[in-house]
Amino acid sequence: MSRVSKAHVESKSSIIEPRLDPDVILNEVDLLAAAIHIDRYLMDAMNRLDKDFSEMHTLAMLTFKQLNGNKHILNDKLLSDKQMPGEGVTRSLEQMTLYNEQMEAKATSPISRLQQLCASCDRSIAFYIGIVETTTDEAVMLTAKKLASSALERVRILKQALGEECGCIGSVI
């Protein structure tokens, strides 16, 4: 597989879904950049669902706090280490942004938007666990474990708040 991203064809459409490949995460800066991207997308998706599902506000606020914390850590690392996210991560995140925009345009109901959000949450768990399983960098592994734990908590809250409507698997590990 490419070190840039793994992709698979989604069964309901011909759009190729880019996946963040844990192998493109070479250091903590790469991981934090990916985590920030994931959290921004999830927070925006939750905010779009806020009017349809009142439970989203609390979850969006929790995600916002995590996003802010990761942004501060990343900024500190960028300033002190003078290291930028790698090209593989940047390219993968750009592909994911385009894909998410295409899928958002296809999501025509609150339930389909919720299902898209849940699928993204599940993919983030798999991504973080993949990093934990493959990295040899202790700092990256510890950060990925924290992010995986937060992602699992996010899915737990979604399931608890939304019940049957929540399409999250949460046990992709």
TORPA-4810 file (N, C-alpha, C, O; in nm, 3 decimals):
<nodes>
NODE_1_0.084_-0.119_0.000_0.000_0.000_0.000_0.088_0.125_0.000_0.203_0.123_0.044_M
NODE_2_0.032_0.229_-0.049_0.102_0.356_-0.054_0.129_0.409_0.087_0.048_0.388_0.178_S
NODE_3_0.242_0.476_0.104_0.270_0.538_0.234_0.187_0.665_0.250_0.180_0.720_0.360_R
NODE_4_0.124_0.713_0.142_0.045_0.835_0.151_-0.091_0.805_0.211_-0.131_0.870_0.308_V
NODE_5_-0.164_0.708_0.157_-0.293_0.674_0.214_-0.340_0.541_0.159_-0.305_0.501_0.047_S
NODE_6_-0.419_0.473_0.240_-0.485_0.351_0.194_-0.624_0.395_0.151_-0.682_0.484_0.214_K
NODE_7_-0.677_0.336_0.048_-0.810_0.374_0.003_-0.891_0.248_-0.025_-0.837_0.142_-0.055_A
NODE_8_-1.019_0.264_-0.016_-1.107_0.157_-0.058_-1.227_0.220_-0.125_-1.254_0.338_-0.105_H
NODE_9_-1.297_0.142_-0.205_-1.412_0.193_-0.276_-1.534_0.173_-0.188_-1.561_0.062_-0.141_V
NODE_10_-1.604_0.279_-0.167_-1.724_0.273_-0.085_-1.833_0.202_-0.164_-1.851_0.229_-0.283_E
NODE_11_-1.905_0.112_-0.101_-2.002_0.028_-0.170_-2.122_0.106_-0.224_-2.182_0.063_-0.323_S
NODE_12_-2.158_0.217_-0.165_-2.276_0.291_-0.207_-2.247_0.392_-0.317_-2.340_0.450_-0.373_K
NODE_13_-2.122_0.414_-0.350_-2.089_0.511_-0.453_-1.956_0.475_-0.515_-1.888_0.381_-0.473_S
NODE_14_-1.922_0.551_-0.616_-1.795_0.525_-0.683_-1.685_0.617_-0.632_-1.576_0.622_-0.690_S
NODE_15_-1.711_0.690_-0.526_-1.612_0.779_-0.468_-1.512_0.696_-0.390_-1.549_0.612_-0.308_I
NODE_16_-1.385_0.718_-0.416_-1.281_0.646_-0.343_-1.257_0.718_-0.212_-1.228_0.837_-0.209_I
NODE_17_-1.269_0.643_-0.104_-1.252_0.700_0.029_-1.106_0.693_0.071_-1.052_0.584_0.089_E
NODE_18_-1.043_0.808_0.087_-0.905_0.806_0.138_-0.905_0.774_0.287_-0.994_0.816_0.361_P
NODE_19_-0.807_0.702_0.328_-0.792_0.669_0.470_-0.656_0.718_0.515_-0.557_0.707_0.442_R
NODE_20_-0.653_0.770_0.635_-0.524_0.807_0.693_-0.450_0.678_0.724_-0.501_0.592_0.795_L
NODE_21_-0.332_0.666_0.672_-0.249_0.549_0.692_-0.161_0.573_0.814_-0.083_0.669_0.814_D
NODE_22_-0.170_0.489_0.917_-0.085_0.507_1.034_0.063_0.512_1.000_0.142_0.571_1.074_P
NODE_23_0.102_0.450_0.888_0.243_0.448_0.850_0.298_0.584_0.809_0.420_0.603_0.806_D
NODE_24_0.210_0.681_0.776_0.260_0.814_0.739_0.292_0.899_0.861_0.348_1.007_0.849_V
NODE_25_0.255_0.850_0.978_0.283_0.922_1.102_0.425_0.887_1.147_0.450_0.777_1.197_I
NODE_26_0.515_0.981_1.127_0.656_0.956_1.157_0.700_1.015_1.290_0.804_0.977_1.344_L
NODE_27_0.619_1.109_1.342_0.656_1.175_1.467_0.531_1.236_1.530_0.421_1.228_1.475_N
NODE_28_0.550_1.296_1.644_0.436_1.353_1.717_0.374_1.473_1.645_0.254_1.496_1.656_E
NODE_29_0.454_1.547_1.572_0.401_1.660_1.495_0.302_1.609_1.390_0.195_1.666_1.372_V
NODE_30_0.340_1.501_1.320_0.249_1.442_1.221_0.118_1.398_1.287_0.010_1.424_1.236_D
NODE_31_0.130_1.332_1.402_0.012_1.281_1.472_-0.077_1.395_1.519_-0.199_1.388_1.503_L
NODE_32_-0.018_1.498_1.576_-0.099_1.611_1.623_-0.167_1.684_1.507_-0.282_1.726_1.520_L
NODE_33_-0.097_1.699_1.395_-0.159_1.762_1.277_-0.279_1.680_1.230_-0.383_1.736_1.196_A
NODE_34_-0.265_1.548_1.227_-0.375_1.461_1.186_-0.490_1.469_1.286_-0.606_1.476_1.246_A
NODE_35_-0.458_1.467_1.415_-0.561_1.473_1.519_-0.640_1.604_1.512_-0.762_1.605_1.529_A
NODE_36_-0.570_1.712_1.488_-0.637_1.843_1.475_-0.730_1.843_1.356_-0.843_1.892_1.365_I
NODE_37_-0.685_1.788_1.245_-0.769_1.779_1.126_-0.894_1.696_1.154_-1.005_1.736_1.120_H
NODE_38_-0.876_1.581_1.216_-0.988_1.493_1.248_-1.086_1.564_1.341_-1.207_1.563_1.316_I
NODE_39_-1.036_1.627_1.447_-1.124_1.694_1.543_-1.196_1.813_1.481_-1.313_1.837_1.513_D
NODE_40_-1.129_1.886_1.395_-1.197_2.000_1.328_-1.315_1.950_1.246_-1.425_2.005_1.252_R
NODE_41_-1.289_1.845_1.168_-1.398_1.791_1.086_-1.512_1.741_1.174_-1.628_1.772_1.147_Y
NODE_42_-1.481_1.664_1.278_-1.586_1.609_1.363_-1.662_1.720_1.434_-1.785_1.712_1.448_L
NODE_43_-1.592_1.822_1.479_-1.659_1.932_1.547_-1.753_2.005_1.451_-1.866_2.038_1.487_M
NODE_44_-1.706_2.030_1.328_-1.793_2.095_1.229_-1.915_2.008_1.199_-2.026_2.059_1.188_D
NODE_45_-1.893_1.877_1.186_-2.005_1.786_1.160_-2.104_1.787_1.276_-2.225_1.786_1.255_A
NODE_46_-2.053_1.788_1.398_-2.141_1.794_1.515_-2.219_1.924_1.520_-2.338_1.925_1.553_M
NODE_47_-2.153_2.034_1.487_-2.221_2.163_1.488_-2.332_2.167_1.384_-2.436_2.229_1.407_N
NODE_48_-2.312_2.103_1.268_-2.416_2.099_1.167_-2.536_2.016_1.214_-2.648_2.038_1.169_R
NODE_49_-2.512_1.921_1.303_-2.619_1.836_1.354_-2.683_1.890_1.481_-2.782_1.835_1.529_L
NODE_50_-2.629_1.997_1.537_-2.673_2.051_1.665_-2.823_2.082_1.666_-2.890_2.059_1.766_D
NODE_51_-2.874_2.135_1.556_-3.015_2.172_1.555_-3.107_2.049_1.543_-3.224_2.056_1.581_K
NODE_52_-3.054_1.938_1.490_-3.133_1.816_1.475_-3.121_1.722_1.595_-3.213_1.646_1.625_D
NODE_53_-3.006_1.729_1.663_-2.981_1.642_1.778_-2.921_1.728_1.889_-2.803_1.763_1.884_F
NODE_54_-3.001_1.761_1.987_-2.957_1.853_2.092_-2.835_1.801_2.168_-2.763_1.880_2.229_S
NODE_55_-2.812_1.670_2.166_-2.700_1.611_2.238_-2.564_1.649_2.178_-2.461_1.631_2.243_E
NODE_56_-2.564_1.699_2.058_-2.439_1.730_1.987_-2.363_1.845_2.051_-2.240_1.849_2.042_M
NODE_57_-2.432_1.938_2.113_-2.365_2.055_2.168_-2.259_2.016_2.271_-2.147_2.065_2.266_H
NODE_58_-2.294_1.930_2.363_-2.200_1.888_2.467_-2.081_1.817_2.406_-1.967_1.843_2.444_T
NODE_59_-2.106_1.728_2.312_-1.999_1.654_2.247_-1.909_1.747_2.165_-1.787_1.730_2.163_L
NODE_60_-1.969_1.844_2.099_-1.889_1.941_2.023_-1.799_2.022_2.115_-1.686_2.054_2.079_A
NODE_61_-1.849_2.056_2.232_-1.767_2.132_2.327_-1.649_2.049_2.377_-1.539_2.101_2.390_M
NODE_62_-1.671_1.921_2.404_-1.561_1.833_2.446_-1.456_1.821_2.335_-1.336_1.823_2.361_L
NODE_63_-1.504_1.808_2.212_-1.412_1.797_2.098_-1.336_1.928_2.080_-1.218_1.926_2.047_T
NODE_64_-1.403_2.040_2.101_-1.339_2.170_2.090_-1.225_2.183_2.191_-1.118_2.234_2.157_F
NODE_65_-1.248_2.138_2.314_-1.143_2.144_2.416_-1.023_2.059_2.376_-0.909_2.102_2.393_K
NODE_66_-1.048_1.939_2.323_-0.939_1.854_2.279_-0.865_1.918_2.161_-0.742_1.916_2.155_Q
NODE_67_-0.939_1.974_2.069_-0.880_2.041_1.953_-0.790_2.155_1.998_-0.677_2.167_1.950_L
NODE_68_-0.838_2.238_2.088_-0.757_2.350_2.138_-0.631_2.302_2.207_-0.523_2.357_2.187_N
NODE_69_-0.644_2.198_2.291_-0.528_2.144_2.360_-0.423_2.093_2.262_-0.304_2.119_2.278_G
NODE_70_-0.467_2.020_2.160_-0.374_1.968_2.059_-0.311_2.080_1.978_-0.193_2.071_1.941_N
NODE_71_-0.388_2.184_1.949_-0.331_2.297_1.875_-0.220_2.364_1.955_-0.117_2.400_1.898_K
NODE_72_-0.239_2.381_2.085_-0.135_2.443_2.168_-0.010_2.357_2.174_0.102_2.407_2.163_H
NODE_73_-0.029_2.226_2.191_0.086_2.136_2.194_0.160_2.138_2.061_0.283_2.144_2.058_I
NODE_74_0.085_2.133_1.951_0.148_2.136_1.818_0.222_2.267_1.797_0.335_2.266_1.748_L
NODE_75_0.162_2.379_1.832_0.229_2.508_1.816_0.359_2.513_1.896_0.460_2.563_1.847_N
NODE_76_0.356_2.462_2.018_0.478_2.458_2.099_0.586_2.373_2.031_0.703_2.411_2.028_D
NODE_77_0.545_2.259_1.978_0.641_2.171_1.910_0.696_2.236_1.783_0.815_2.224_1.754_K
NODE_78_0.610_2.303_1.709_0.655_2.369_1.587_0.756_2.479_1.618_0.855_2.496_1.548_L
NODE_79_0.729_2.553_1.724_0.820_2.661_1.762_0.951_2.609_1.819_1.058_2.662_1.788_L
NODE_80_0.944_2.506_1.901_1.067_2.456_1.966_1.146_2.362_1.876_1.269_2.370_1.874_S
NODE_81_1.080_2.275_1.804_1.151_2.175_1.723_1.173_2.219_1.579_1.252_2.158_1.507_D
NODE_82_1.104_2.325_1.537_1.115_2.375_1.399_1.084_2.264_1.298_1.146_2.257_1.192_K
NODE_83_0.989_2.178_1.332_0.954_2.065_1.249_0.811_2.081_1.200_0.722_2.114_1.278_Q
NODE_84_0.789_2.058_1.071_0.657_2.070_1.011_0.601_1.930_0.987_0.677_1.834_0.978_M
NODE_85_0.468_1.918_0.976_0.411_1.787_0.942_0.466_1.738_0.808_0.494_1.818_0.718_P
NODE_86_0.482_1.608_0.797_0.539_1.548_0.677_0.448_1.559_0.556_0.327_1.580_0.567_G
NODE_87_0.509_1.545_0.440_0.436_1.555_0.313_0.326_1.449_0.302_0.218_1.477_0.251_E
NODE_88_0.354_1.328_0.349_0.255_1.220_0.343_0.131_1.253_0.424_0.019_1.228_0.378_G
NODE_89_0.149_1.309_0.541_0.036_1.347_0.626_-0.042_1.460_0.560_-0.164_1.456_0.552_V
NODE_90_0.028_1.559_0.513_-0.037_1.675_0.451_-0.120_1.632_0.330_-0.234_1.675_0.314_T
NODE_91_-0.062_1.549_0.246_-0.133_1.501_0.126_-0.255_1.418_0.166_-0.362_1.434_0.107_R
NODE_92_-0.241_1.331_0.265_-0.353_1.249_0.310_-0.466_1.335_0.366_-0.583_1.308_0.340_S
NODE_93_-0.432_1.437_0.442_-0.534_1.525_0.500_-0.608_1.604_0.393_-0.728_1.626_0.403_L
NODE_94_-0.535_1.646_0.290_-0.600_1.716_0.178_-0.699_1.624_0.108_-0.809_1.666_0.074_E
NODE_95_-0.660_1.498_0.086_-0.749_1.401_0.021_-0.872_1.376_0.106_-0.983_1.367_0.054_Q
NODE_96_-0.852_1.366_0.238_-0.966_1.345_0.327_-1.061_1.463_0.327_-1.183_1.446_0.333_M
NODE_97_-1.007_1.583_0.321_-1.091_1.702_0.318_-1.181_1.701_0.195_-1.301_1.727_0.205_T
NODE_98_-1.123_1.672_0.080_-1.203_1.665_-0.044_-1.310_1.557_-0.035_-1.425_1.579_-0.074_L
NODE_99_-1.273_1.441_0.016_-1.369_1.331_0.031_-1.482_1.372_0.125_-1.599_1.350_0.093_Y
NODE_100_-1.448_1.430_0.240_-1.551_1.470_0.336_-1.647_1.572_0.276_-1.767_1.567_0.302_N
NODE_101_-1.594_1.664_0.196_-1.680_1.763_0.130_-1.776_1.695_0.033_-1.893_1.732_0.025_E
NODE_102_-1.727_1.595_-0.042_-1.813_1.522_-0.134_-1.921_1.445_-0.059_-2.037_1.444_-0.101_Q
NODE_103_-1.885_1.382_0.051_-1.981_1.304_0.128_-2.082_1.394_0.198_-2.199_1.358_0.210_M
NODE_104_-2.039_1.510_0.242_-2.132_1.605_0.305_-2.237_1.650_0.204_-2.354_1.665_0.238_E
NODE_105_-2.195_1.671_0.080_-2.289_1.713_-0.024_-2.392_1.604_-0.052_-2.506_1.634_-0.088_A
NODE_106_-2.354_1.479_-0.036_-2.446_1.367_-0.060_-2.538_1.340_0.059_-2.644_1.278_0.042_K
NODE_107_-2.500_1.383_0.177_-2.580_1.358_0.296_-2.697_1.456_0.298_-2.679_1.575_0.325_A
NODE_108_-2.816_1.406_0.269_-2.932_1.493_0.251_-3.025_1.499_0.370_-3.120_1.578_0.371_T
NODE_109_-3.001_1.417_0.471_-3.089_1.418_0.588_-3.006_1.420_0.715_-2.888_1.386_0.713_S
NODE_110_-3.067_1.462_0.826_-2.994_1.459_0.953_-2.940_1.319_0.986_-2.829_1.306_1.037_P
NODE_111_-3.017_1.216_0.958_-2.973_1.079_0.988_-2.853_1.041_0.903_-2.759_0.980_0.953_I
NODE_112_-2.854_1.076_0.774_-2.739_1.042_0.690_-2.615_1.122_0.731_-2.503_1.071_0.722_S
NODE_113_-2.634_1.246_0.777_-2.520_1.324_0.828_-2.468_1.264_0.958_-2.348_1.262_0.982_R
NODE_114_-2.559_1.215_1.043_-2.519_1.149_1.166_-2.442_1.021_1.135_-2.341_0.993_1.201_L
NODE_115_-2.486_0.944_1.038_-2.416_0.822_1.000_-2.277_0.854_0.948_-2.182_0.780_0.976_Q
NODE_116_-2.263_0.962_0.873_-2.132_1.005_0.823_-2.041_1.042_0.941_-1.923_1.006_0.942_Q
NODE_117_-2.096_1.113_1.039_-2.021_1.149_1.159_-1.974_1.023_1.233_-1.858_1.013_1.272_L
NODE_118_-2.064_0.929_1.251_-2.030_0.806_1.322_-1.922_0.727_1.248_-1.831_0.673_1.310_C
NODE_119_-1.933_0.720_1.117_-1.830_0.650_1.038_-1.695_0.718_1.056_-1.592_0.650_1.066_A
NODE_120_-1.693_0.849_1.059_-1.568_0.922_1.080_-1.511_0.896_1.219_-1.390_0.880_1.235_S
NODE_121_-1.598_0.890_1.319_-1.552_0.859_1.455_-1.490_0.720_1.460_-1.384_0.701_1.519_C
NODE_122_-1.556_0.624_1.398_-1.504_0.487_1.396_-1.368_0.480_1.324_-1.277_0.410_1.370_D
NODE_123_-1.355_0.551_1.212_-1.227_0.552_1.139_-1.117_0.615_1.223_-1.002_0.571_1.216_R
NODE_124_-1.150_0.717_1.301_-1.046_0.780_1.383_-0.995_0.683_1.489_-0.875_0.681_1.519_S
NODE_125_-1.083_0.604_1.546_-1.040_0.503_1.644_-0.944_0.405_1.579_-0.837_0.377_1.632_I
NODE_126_-0.982_0.353_1.463_-0.898_0.257_1.393_-0.762_0.317_1.358_-0.659_0.250_1.368_A
NODE_127_-0.761_0.443_1.319_-0.637_0.513_1.285_-0.545_0.522_1.406_-0.427_0.488_1.397_F
NODE_128_-0.598_0.568_1.518_-0.515_0.584_1.637_-0.464_0.449_1.688_-0.348_0.438_1.729_Y
NODE_129_-0.548_0.348_1.687_-0.506_0.215_1.730_-0.399_0.161_1.636_-0.304_0.096_1.680_I
NODE_130_-0.414_0.187_1.506_-0.312_0.145_1.410_-0.176_0.205_1.441_-0.074_0.139_1.426_G
NODE_131_-0.176_0.329_1.483_-0.050_0.395_1.520_0.008_0.330_1.645_0.128_0.302_1.651_I
NODE_132_-0.076_0.306_1.745_-0.029_0.242_1.869_0.037_0.108_1.837_0.140_0.073_1.894_V
NODE_133_-0.023_0.035_1.745_0.027_-0.099_1.711_0.153_-0.099_1.626_0.227_-0.197_1.626_E
NODE_134_0.179_0.011_1.553_0.291_0.008_1.459_0.408_0.099_1.493_0.519_0.077_1.444_T
NODE_135_0.386_0.201_1.573_0.494_0.296_1.598_0.601_0.238_1.691_0.573_0.155_1.777_T
NODE_136_0.721_0.286_1.671_0.830_0.250_1.762_0.870_0.370_1.847_0.959_0.360_1.932_T
NODE_137_0.805_0.484_1.824_0.832_0.607_1.897_0.742_0.613_2.020_0.619_0.617_2.008_D
NODE_138_0.801_0.614_2.138_0.726_0.612_2.264_0.632_0.732_2.277_0.517_0.716_2.320_E
NODE_139_0.678_0.851_2.242_0.594_0.971_2.255_0.473_0.962_2.161_0.361_0.998_2.199_A
NODE_140_0.496_0.914_2.040_0.386_0.899_1.944_0.286_0.795_1.996_0.165_0.816_1.987_V
NODE_141_0.337_0.685_2.050_0.248_0.581_2.102_0.163_0.633_2.217_0.043_0.606_2.222_M
NODE_142_0.223_0.706_2.310_0.147_0.759_2.423_0.040_0.859_2.378_-0.072_0.858_2.427_L
NODE_143_0.077_0.945_2.285_-0.020_1.042_2.232_-0.132_0.970_2.158_-0.249_1.005_2.174_T
NODE_144_-0.098_0.870_2.078_-0.200_0.794_2.004_-0.294_0.721_2.100_-0.414_0.712_2.075_A
NODE_145_-0.240_0.669_2.210_-0.325_0.602_2.310_-0.425_0.701_2.370_-0.542_0.668_2.388_K
NODE_146_-0.378_0.821_2.403_-0.468_0.923_2.458_-0.576_0.961_2.358_-0.693_0.976_2.393_K
NODE_147_-0.535_0.976_2.232_-0.631_1.012_2.127_-0.731_0.900_2.103_-0.850_0.926_2.082_L
NODE_148_-0.685_0.776_2.106_-0.776_0.662_2.089_-0.876_0.657_2.204_-0.994_0.631_2.183_A
NODE_149_-0.829_0.682_2.324_-0.917_0.683_2.440_-1.023_0.792_2.427_-1.141_0.769_2.455_S
NODE_150_-0.981_0.909_2.383_-1.077_1.019_2.362_-1.177_0.985_2.253_-1.296_1.016_2.266_S
NODE_151_-1.131_0.923_2.146_-1.220_0.886_2.035_-1.321_0.780_2.081_-1.438_0.786_2.043_A
NODE_152_-1.276_0.685_2.163_-1.368_0.584_2.217_-1.472_0.649_2.309_-1.589_0.612_2.306_L
NODE_153_-1.429_0.745_2.388_-1.522_0.817_2.476_-1.624_0.895_2.394_-1.742_0.902_2.430_E
NODE_154_-1.580_0.954_2.285_-1.669_1.029_2.196_-1.778_0.936_2.142_-1.896_0.972_2.140_R
NODE_155_-1.739_0.817_2.098_-1.836_0.720_2.046_-1.930_0.674_2.157_-2.050_0.659_2.135_V
NODE_156_-1.876_0.652_2.276_-1.960_0.611_2.389_-2.068_0.716_2.417_-2.184_0.683_2.440_R
NODE_157_-2.028_0.842_2.415_-2.122_0.951_2.441_-2.225_0.959_2.328_-2.344_0.977_2.354_I
NODE_158_-2.181_0.945_2.205_-2.275_0.946_2.092_-2.378_0.834_2.107_-2.498_0.856_2.091_L
NODE_159_-2.331_0.714_2.137_-2.422_0.600_2.153_-2.519_0.623_2.268_-2.639_0.595_2.256_K
NODE_160_-2.468_0.673_2.379_-2.551_0.696_2.496_-2.655_0.805_2.467_-2.771_0.792_2.506_Q
NODE_161_-2.614_0.910_2.401_-2.704_1.023_2.377_-2.806_0.995_2.267_-2.921_1.039_2.276_A
NODE_162_-2.764_0.922_2.165_-2.850_0.907_2.049_-2.916_0.771_2.037_-3.007_0.753_1.956_L
NODE_163_-2.871_0.674_2.114_-2.933_0.542_2.112_-2.929_0.478_1.974_-2.824_0.471_1.910_G
NODE_164_-3.045_0.432_1.930_-3.057_0.359_1.803_-3.012_0.441_1.682_-2.961_0.385_1.585_E
NODE_165_-3.029_0.572_1.688_-2.993_0.656_1.573_-2.844_0.662_1.550_-2.799_0.688_1.439_E
NODE_166_-2.767_0.639_1.655_-2.622_0.645_1.643_-2.575_0.523_1.563_-2.606_0.409_1.596_C
NODE_167_-2.499_0.549_1.459_-2.450_0.441_1.375_-2.307_0.402_1.406_-2.246_0.327_1.330_G
NODE_168_-2.253_0.451_1.515_-2.114_0.422_1.550_-2.098_0.277_1.590_-2.182_0.220_1.660_C
NODE_169_-1.991_0.219_1.545_-1.958_0.083_1.585_-1.883_0.089_1.717_-1.919_0.022_1.813_I
NODE_170_-1.777_0.170_1.720_-1.702_0.192_1.842_-1.618_0.076_1.888_-1.544_0.087_1.986_G
NODE_171_-1.629_-0.035_1.820_-1.549_-0.149_1.858_-1.477_-0.203_1.735_-1.472_-0.324_1.712_S
NODE_172_-1.421_-0.112_1.656_-1.350_-0.150_1.535_-1.214_-0.209_1.567_-1.143_-0.253_1.477_V
NODE_173_-1.179_-0.210_1.691_-1.047_-0.256_1.733_-1.049_-0.405_1.756_-0.946_-0.463_1.793_I
</nodes>
